[in-house]
Amino acid sequence: MIELEAINRNFEVGEETVHALRDINLNIDAGEYISIMGPSGSGKSTLLNILGLLDQPNSGIYRFNGKAINQLAEDEQAQVRRENIGFVFQFFHLIPRLSAADNVALPLTLAGVEPDIRQQKTAAAMDALGIAERAQHRPDQLSGGQRQRVAIARAMITEPQLILADEPTGNLDRSSGSDVIEALEALNQKGITLIMVTHDPELGGRAMRRLKMDDGKIIGDHQS
């Protein structure tokens, strides 16, 4: 499903060049459940952003379903991202003025899906995450766990092949975090590829495959 070949990502900070990723080679099969761990600054989030087409490598090839995706035009990359990839972030990234249901439906709205279909898919996604009764609440009227469930529902609404989660429990208490992880794992059990960045060894250890990063390199790759 995913092939990374000699991926490098550098950032210029003043007069210094920071090598965020160094010659990353990685193959990921459809349906895998992968955690990416490592200290701050090791390149975890940079790698996730490149996988999600939110950032571009300076060199190397990223193949998604056999296509050299980082060599596509920007609008073609946007289409791949919109149709195939869902995102779950630590800080939720919900739009404050929209209801929970409208936040969930946003990817379908942007894709021009008809209102009736949009409403049906939104209701089904929120019901699956146990937040149907919160559909008309704004984000500031929801708990942290509920907001993250809204974010997960939004990520799954387009039926993506891949969900990328960046510290999805970082702002949650243990009980809410456990509920969120179980919701993400339920999606993986349905065949969606799940890749999660985390600082939490216990959380990372739940994944079937565990990558460890340091200094922009993958220094460990372990499978259960």
N, C-alpha and C positions, 0 to 999 in steps of 0.2 A: 504493500500500500504506500509506504513512505520510504524513500531512499535519500539519504544525505551523503554527498560525496565531496570530501575535502572542503567543508564549509568553514569560512573565516569571516569574522565580524570585528572590525576595529572602530574605535571612537577616538576622535581628536579632542583632548582635554587640555586647553591652553596649547603649550608647545609639546605636550606629551601624547604619544599614541598608546591607547589602552587596548590590549588584545582580549576582547571579551570572549571570542570563540576561536579556537586554534585547531584547524584541520579536523573538523568533526566528521566522522564516518559513522553512519547509523542506519540500520534497516528496521522497520517496524511493520509487522503484519497486521492485517485487518482483525479487529476484535481483541487486540491486546489491552492489558491493563498495566500501565507503566507509571512508576513514580520517579521523579528526578530530584535528587537530594544533593546537598553540599553547602558549604559556608556562604555567607553573603559575598557577592562579588565573584562567585565561581562561574557565572554564565548561565545559570538555570533559566532565569526569566528571558534573557536574550535568546536562548535556544527556543523557548516556547513561543516567543514573538515571531521568530522566523518560521517556525512550523505553522503558525496561524496567519502568515502573510501580513503581519502587522509591521514587519521590518524586513529589510533585504540584506543578504550577505554581501560582503565585499568581493568574495570569490567563492567558487564551488558551485555545485549543482544540487538543486532540490527537486526530486521527482515525486509526484503525487499521482498514484494510479498509472505510473509509467510515463507521465508527461513532465518534461522539464519546466516546472511551474514558475521558477524564479526568472525564467527567460521570456515569459509571456508579457504582453502589454498590460498596463495598469488596470484597464477596464476588464480584461480577461481574468486577471488575478482576483479582482473584486468579485467577479461572478463565481469563481471557484470558492472563495471565502464565504460568500453569502449562501451558496447552495450546499456546501460540504462540511463546514466547520462551525461548531458552537463554542462560545467562550463563557467561562465562569471565573470572575475575578474576586480578589479578597475584599474589595471595597464596593462590590455589587454593581456599580455603574448603572443604577436605575435613574430614570428621569423623574425628578421630584414632583412635577406638576401633573404627571400622568397617573392614572389608577394602576393597580397591579395588573389587571387584565390588559390594559393598553400597553404597558411595558412588555408583557409577554408577547403580545401580538405585533410589536414593532417590526421585527424582521419580515413578517408577512405583509405588513402595511407598506414597507419600503420596496418589497418585491412586487407590489401591485396586485396581491391576491384579493379576490372579491370578498366583500364584507361578510356574506353568509358563511363562506368556507373558513374565513379568518376567525369568525366567532366560534364555529364548531371546533376548530383545531385548538383555539385558545382554551375553551372550556375543558376539552379533553386533557390538555397538558396540565392545567391547574388542578384538575381532579386527580390526575395521576400523582401529583406531588402533595396532595392533601391540603391545598390552599384555596379550594373553590369558594369557600365562604368569605374569603378576603378579596375577592375579585375587584370590588369597587373601592377598596382602601388605597390611599396614597402610601408611598414608601415610608413617610414619617409616622404613619399609623400602624406600622408593622414592627414586629420584633426582628432582631438580627437574623435569626434562623428563618423566619418567614421571608425576609427580603432575599436571602440567599436561595430559597426555594423558588421564588419568583425569577431570579436570575437563571436558575437551572431550567425552569420551564421555558424561559425565553431561548435558552441555548438549544433545547431539544425541539422547538416548535417547527423548525424547517426539516426535521428528520435527518440530521447530519450524519456523516460517516465517522466524524472525529469530534470529540469534545476535549478542549484544553482547559484545565483548571489551574489557576495560579493562586496558591495558598487559600483554597476555598473555605477553610475553617479558621483563618487567621484572626478574624474579628468576632469569633463566636465562643460562647462558653462550651464546656465539654459535651454537655447533653445535646445542645443544638448542633455542634460540630459532628457528633456521631450520627445524628439524623440526616445531615447533609451528605456525609460520606456514603451512607447506606443508599440514599437516593441516587447518587452518582454511580455507585456500584450496580444498582438495579438497571441502569441504562446500559452499562457495560455487559451485563448478563443477557441483554437483548441483542448484543452483537456490535454495539457502538464502541469504537476504539476510544479508550480513556487515557489521557496523559496528564499527570498531575505534578506540579511543583510543590514541594513542602519542606519546611524545616523540621518537622516533627517525625522522629525516627519510628515511633509507633504507628503513625498514620502511613508513612512511606512503606513500612513493612507489610501492610495489607495488600499491596500490589503484587501481582504475579511476577513482574519483572521490575528490578530496581536499578536505576542508573545513578552512579555517584559522580559528581563533577567537582573539579578544583582547577583554578587558574585557567579557565576556558577550555578545559579538556575533560573528556569522559575517562575517568580512571577506574571505574568499576561497572560491571554489567552482570547482574546476578538474576537467575530465574528460579522460581519455586518448582 
